[in-house]
Amino acid sequence: MKLMKTVVAGFAALGLSAGAALAEWPEKPINVVVSFKAGGNADITARIAAETFSKELGVPVNVVNKPGGAHIPAVMSVKEAPADGYTIFQFAPPSFMVVPLTRAVPYSPMDDFVPLWAGAFATNALYVRADSPYTTFEEFLEGAKANKLTIGVNNLGAPPNLSAVQLASEFGLEFKTLALKTVPASIAGLVGGQVDVAVGQIATINAFEGEIRPLIILDNNRVPAMEKHLPGVRTVGEAFEGKQAGAWVRGGWAVKAGTPQEIIDKLVAASAAVGTDEFIAGLPAGIDWKFVQGPEAVGKELQVGIDLYSPILDGLGLLHK
């Protein structure tokens, strides 16, 4: 499909398509469009990053929330704006991964945008109630094979749901799936007894400590954030050689294709400030950060998500072809 084009050559071409930018850019405020409502993690990270960019660039950097419409209106507001660097899009799994992989949309993340940097990061874990009879993942497997358990996820097609689908496929399980709109709602449903197990993010434990128990991290490779939130909890890759698990939860900023290379270079250079230890230390406890900058490096991150989610969505009959 079109979304799966090789990204590196495409991004290079996009950068070369624009004329030279003015040396004095920026001369006016910059807007960052966020496709989520105010108050959530995406909005919080956008505002913290915007404040840092404002100091680096010397102009106000404003956050504009445009939720709804399967994230498409927010994306299109940036695609339809001038390619002058004054309108930036904050991408996330729905806007740059799940939605364009599952339906026809009037934009291509790879062709219509140039990614500048990625920071926000998350991976998923499988949780049960604190009083659950399943104290280990192996006990859960036995129970899940003997009984069709109900699993809570936030939205069908979202990263936690795709982690649940991959878990079922890798271990030969079958679940009843209950979508509860948000990750906190999924975990609240678990605590309240609506579901037997639920998929949340590794940082979810911070809001429900004492009420839920992590059984396993639904990923292969260990990263420092796992020890921060779930010390000692195994990943699927560590516990079961040959079994695959993973999630693509990344967030960052991108500009419209055709933005002058000089402006892209200035924005990428300014992004170094959101990759410092000082910046990361100032983030809320529930937000994890894995900083990558530059179109080529971030393009590779996007390709990881495409390669991970495409076969899972294809198996569900949801992949747009």
C-alpha positions as semicolon CSV with decimal commas, in nm:
position;residue;x (nm);y (nm);z (nm)
1;M;0,000;0,000;0,000
2;K;0,104;0,362;-0,046
3;L;0,184;0,409;0,321
4;M;0,453;0,141;0,307
5;K;0,684;0,327;0,068
6;T;1,048;0,347;0,168
7;V;1,069;0,657;0,381
8;V;1,428;0,772;0,370
9;A;1,443;0,862;0,000
10;G;1,100;1,022;0,020
11;F;1,194;1,248;0,308
12;A;1,515;1,356;0,136
13;A;1,318;1,452;-0,174
14;L;1,064;1,645;0,033
15;G;1,335;1,851;0,196
16;L;1,485;1,945;-0,141
17;S;1,154;2,050;-0,298
18;A;1,131;2,386;-0,123
19;G;1,312;2,709;-0,186
20;A;1,550;2,867;0,059
21;A;1,395;2,988;0,385
22;L;1,450;3,336;0,521
23;A;1,744;3,352;0,758
24;E;1,534;3,541;1,015
25;W;1,268;3,268;1,046
26;P;1,068;3,252;1,270
27;E;0,918;3,601;1,270
28;K;0,577;3,522;1,421
29;P;0,408;3,269;1,655
30;I;0,408;2,900;1,568
31;N;0,104;2,676;1,616
32;V;0,127;2,308;1,710
33;V;-0,189;2,114;1,622
34;V;-0,279;1,831;1,861
35;S;-0,549;1,584;1,755
36;F;-0,652;1,513;2,117
37;K;-0,857;1,720;2,360
38;A;-0,692;1,932;2,625
39;G;-0,583;1,771;2,951
40;G;-0,458;1,431;2,830
41;N;-0,099;1,314;2,803
42;A;-0,070;1,417;2,438
43;D;-0,183;1,770;2,521
44;I;0,041;1,790;2,828
45;T;0,352;1,682;2,637
46;A;0,270;1,923;2,355
47;R;0,247;2,217;2,596
48;I;0,568;2,130;2,779
49;A;0,752;2,089;2,448
50;A;0,597;2,409;2,310
51;E;0,727;2,609;2,605
52;T;1,076;2,472;2,547
53;F;1,064;2,543;2,172
54;S;0,944;2,898;2,242
55;K;1,259;2,960;2,447
56;E;1,478;2,809;2,176
57;L;1,319;2,993;1,883
58;G;1,234;3,325;2,050
59;V;0,865;3,334;1,947
60;P;0,544;3,205;2,110
61;V;0,465;2,841;2,030
62;N;0,094;2,778;2,082
63;V;-0,092;2,449;2,117
64;V;-0,415;2,417;1,916
65;N;-0,639;2,123;2,009
66;K;-0,846;1,972;1,727
67;P;-0,997;1,647;1,860
68;G;-1,253;1,432;1,680
69;G;-1,313;1,299;1,332
70;A;-1,074;1,003;1,371
71;H;-0,790;1,260;1,394
72;I;-0,832;1,340;1,024
73;P;-0,945;1,707;1,058
74;A;-0,640;1,787;1,272
75;V;-0,402;1,628;1,022
76;M;-0,570;1,800;0,729
77;S;-0,553;2,141;0,897
78;V;-0,175;2,111;0,881
79;K;-0,165;1,958;0,534
80;E;-0,379;2,246;0,401
81;A;-0,175;2,517;0,576
82;P;0,119;2,690;0,405
83;A;0,446;2,494;0,408
84;D;0,625;2,763;0,603
85;G;0,697;2,595;0,940
86;Y;0,443;2,803;1,129
87;T;0,196;2,514;1,156
88;I;0,328;2,190;1,308
89;F;0,146;1,863;1,368
90;Q;0,195;1,648;1,677
91;F;0,165;1,292;1,552
92;A;0,061;0,989;1,755
93;P;-0,035;0,625;1,684
94;P;-0,392;0,702;1,570
95;S;-0,310;0,984;1,330
96;F;0,012;0,855;1,175
97;M;-0,030;0,480;1,210
98;V;-0,362;0,310;1,291
99;V;-0,604;0,537;1,101
100;P;-0,411;0,554;0,771
101;L;-0,341;0,180;0,788
102;T;-0,707;0,090;0,834
103;R;-0,899;0,324;0,604
104;A;-0,872;0,553;0,305
105;V;-0,762;0,895;0,427
106;P;-0,685;1,214;0,231
107;Y;-0,325;1,220;0,347
108;S;-0,013;1,006;0,361
109;P;0,206;1,043;0,671
110;M;0,509;0,944;0,467
111;D;0,447;1,163;0,162
112;D;0,270;1,469;0,299
113;F;0,479;1,535;0,611
114;V;0,840;1,563;0,723
115;P;0,894;1,429;1,077
116;L;1,119;1,643;1,297
117;W;1,154;1,450;1,622
118;A;0,988;1,184;1,835
119;G;0,982;1,175;2,214
120;A;0,676;1,026;2,381
121;F;0,704;0,650;2,418
122;A;0,497;0,375;2,577
123;T;0,460;0,001;2,571
124;N;0,185;-0,222;2,706
125;A;0,143;-0,469;2,989
126;L;-0,119;-0,730;3,078
127;Y;-0,294;-0,665;3,409
128;V;-0,531;-0,855;3,639
129;R;-0,699;-0,741;3,961
130;A;-0,490;-0,754;4,275
131;D;-0,714;-1,032;4,409
132;S;-0,706;-1,236;4,087
133;P;-0,627;-1,608;4,118
134;Y;-0,368;-1,557;3,843
135;T;-0,046;-1,459;4,015
136;T;0,184;-1,544;3,723
137;F;0,155;-1,524;3,347
138;E;0,183;-1,902;3,328
139;E;-0,118;-1,940;3,558
140;F;-0,305;-1,693;3,341
141;L;-0,224;-1,898;3,030
142;E;-0,370;-2,209;3,190
143;G;-0,683;-2,022;3,291
144;A;-0,723;-1,852;2,954
145;K;-0,698;-2,184;2,771
146;A;-0,953;-2,347;3,003
147;N;-1,200;-2,054;3,000
148;K;-1,276;-1,781;2,747
149;L;-1,177;-1,473;2,946
150;T;-1,296;-1,117;2,883
151;I;-1,016;-0,874;2,806
152;G;-1,049;-0,498;2,835
153;V;-0,890;-0,260;2,583
154;N;-0,943;0,107;2,509
155;N;-1,055;0,106;2,144
156;L;-1,070;-0,159;1,875
157;G;-0,768;-0,114;1,650
158;A;-0,575;0,092;1,906
159;P;-0,232;-0,025;2,029
160;P;-0,362;-0,206;2,342
161;N;-0,615;-0,395;2,131
162;L;-0,345;-0,488;1,880
163;S;-0,126;-0,610;2,166
164;A;-0,416;-0,828;2,285
165;V;-0,464;-0,967;1,934
166;Q;-0,095;-1,047;1,904
167;L;-0,099;-1,210;2,250
168;A;-0,392;-1,431;2,149
169;S;-0,224;-1,529;1,823
170;E;0,116;-1,609;1,977
171;F;-0,025;-1,825;2,259
172;G;-0,332;-1,977;2,092
173;L;-0,586;-1,794;2,309
174;E;-0,936;-1,666;2,243
175;F;-1,080;-1,370;2,431
176;K;-1,406;-1,186;2,456
177;T;-1,302;-0,825;2,393
178;L;-1,463;-0,527;2,562
179;A;-1,364;-0,182;2,436
180;L;-1,394;0,085;2,707
181;K;-1,280;0,400;2,518
182;T;-0,968;0,490;2,721
183;V;-0,687;0,303;2,894
184;P;-0,790;0,434;3,239
185;A;-1,147;0,323;3,167
186;S;-1,021;-0,023;3,069
187;I;-0,832;-0,058;3,396
188;A;-1,126;0,082;3,593
189;G;-1,338;-0,184;3,424
190;L;-1,088;-0,444;3,540
191;V;-1,097;-0,317;3,898
192;G;-1,477;-0,306;3,885
193;G;-1,507;-0,662;3,757
194;Q;-1,632;-0,588;3,405
195;V;-1,337;-0,775;3,254
196;D;-1,104;-1,053;3,370
197;V;-0,783;-0,902;3,234
198;A;-0,692;-0,574;3,067
199;V;-0,416;-0,424;2,856
200;G;-0,274;-0,096;2,981
201;Q;0,052;0,088;2,944
202;I;0,346;0,016;3,171
203;A;0,296;0,355;3,338
204;T;-0,068;0,270;3,414
205;I;0,039;0,106;3,737
206;N;0,109;0,451;3,886
207;A;-0,262;0,541;3,893
208;F;-0,387;0,199;4,010
209;E;-0,111;0,070;4,236
210;G;-0,248;-0,180;4,488
211;E;-0,559;-0,245;4,278
212;I;-0,404;-0,428;3,983
213;R;-0,122;-0,675;3,925
214;P;0,102;-0,683;3,614
215;L;0,156;-1,031;3,472
216;I;0,386;-0,961;3,180
217;I;0,506;-0,676;2,957
218;L;0,376;-0,715;2,603
219;D;0,704;-0,637;2,433
220;N;1,027;-0,810;2,337
221;N;1,312;-0,577;2,421
222;R;1,370;-0,425;2,764
223;V;1,400;-0,047;2,796
224;P;1,473;0,162;3,110
225;A;1,110;0,275;3,144
226;M;1,009;-0,083;3,221
227;E;1,225;-0,093;3,532
228;K;1,096;0,251;3,628
229;H;0,733;0,141;3,634
230;L;0,731;-0,240;3,652
231;P;1,063;-0,351;3,804
232;G;1,122;-0,722;3,773
233;V;0,827;-0,788;3,544
234;R;0,933;-0,996;3,243
235;T;0,872;-0,910;2,881
236;V;0,720;-1,171;2,650
237;G;1,050;-1,185;2,463
238;E;1,243;-1,257;2,782
239;A;1,003;-1,519;2,914
240;F;0,926;-1,708;2,592
241;E;1,196;-1,742;2,330
242;G;1,052;-1,715;1,982
243;K;0,726;-1,549;2,086
244;Q;0,666;-1,203;1,947
245;A;0,511;-0,902;2,118
246;G;0,531;-0,531;2,071
247;A;0,358;-0,197;2,056
248;W;0,416;0,121;1,857
249;V;0,331;0,414;2,080
250;R;0,536;0,715;1,970
251;G;0,462;1,083;1,962
252;G;0,646;1,373;1,804
253;W;0,624;1,668;1,568
254;A;0,610;1,694;1,189
255;V;0,575;1,972;0,934
256;K;0,409;1,980;0,596
257;A;0,607;1,844;0,303
258;G;0,760;2,122;0,100
259;T;0,868;2,321;0,405
260;P;1,202;2,487;0,318
261;Q;1,501;2,283;0,427
262;E;1,646;2,573;0,623
263;I;1,333;2,585;0,840
264;I;1,336;2,208;0,889
265;D;1,700;2,231;0,996
266;K;1,619;2,506;1,250
267;L;1,330;2,307;1,398
268;V;1,536;1,989;1,421
269;A;1,819;2,180;1,588
270;A;1,576;2,335;1,837
271;S;1,435;1,991;1,917
272;A;1,762;1,896;2,088
273;A;1,629;2,085;2,390
274;V;1,347;1,831;2,439
275;G;1,597;1,547;2,443
276;T;1,801;1,668;2,738
277;D;1,807;1,501;3,079
278;E;1,675;1,824;3,230
279;F;1,369;1,827;3,004
280;I;1,295;1,458;3,059
281;A;1,327;1,498;3,436
282;G;1,054;1,763;3,424
283;L;0,796;1,538;3,258
284;P;0,504;1,398;3,462
285;A;0,561;1,051;3,610
286;G;0,319;0,883;3,369
287;I;0,495;1,004;3,053
288;D;0,797;0,817;2,920
289;W;1,042;0,963;2,668
290;K;1,269;0,808;2,406
291;F;1,412;1,094;2,203
292;V;1,500;1,067;1,834
293;Q;1,554;1,364;1,602
294;G;1,578;1,425;1,228
295;P;1,361;1,312;0,935
296;E;1,565;1,002;0,858
297;A;1,582;0,870;1,214
298;V;1,215;0,942;1,289
299;G;1,115;0,798;0,952
300;K;1,274;0,471;1,056
301;E;1,068;0,482;1,377
302;L;0,752;0,520;1,171
303;Q;0,852;0,227;0,952
304;V;0,888;0,011;1,264
305;G;0,523;0,082;1,342
306;I;0,411;0,001;0,990
307;D;0,602;-0,327;0,992
308;L;0,461;-0,421;1,333
309;Y;0,096;-0,333;1,286
310;S;0,038;-0,414;0,917
311;P;0,036;-0,796;0,954
312;I;-0,172;-0,778;1,273
313;L;-0,432;-0,556;1,109
314;D;-0,423;-0,771;0,797
315;G;-0,500;-1,077;1,007
316;L;-0,803;-0,896;1,148
317;G;-0,917;-0,796;0,801
318;L;-0,870;-0,429;0,890
319;L;-0,567;-0,339;0,677
320;H;-0,656;-0,093;0,403
321;K;-0,515;-0,210;0,071
